[in-house]
Amino acid sequence: MASTISVIITSDLSNAPDAATVLFGWNGRSYQVDLTADEKRDFEAALQPYLGVAQIANKKSSQREPSRAVAVGLVPATVRAWAFSNGVDVPKRGRIPQDVIQRFQEAHSS
């Protein structure tokens, strides 16, 4: 016996069927909303005055650079745990000082 399962995407605004997912970003966050074709046109029309004068942001320039510990493949929580257990002074939050990272690497080099 064969069976068919259908997924019907409905609008998040009107609960109408035949919607599609629309992705957009605002203030550095990504969003998605399911809209019908008419709602999508209204959404795009509302954004058009702003999109017409906006510049497309380069993803690299709009994202923060990772801290040095992350850049070299270290997990900051692991470095902090090691530091605390070895009596090394390290801030609970924020950037881990380079000398602490060096001590961690030296302690874990083979």
HELIX and SHEET records of a PDB file:
HELIX    1   1 ALA A   37  LEU A   51  1                                  15    
HELIX    2   2 LYS A   59  SER A   62  1                                   4    
HELIX    3   3 ARG A   68  ALA A   71  1                                   4    
HELIX    4   4 PRO A   76  SER A   85  1                                  10    
HELIX    5   5 GLN A   98  HIS A  108  1                                  11    
SHEET    1   A 2 ALA A  20  TRP A  26  0                                        
SHEET    2   A 2 ARG A  29  LEU A  35 -1                                        
END                                                                             
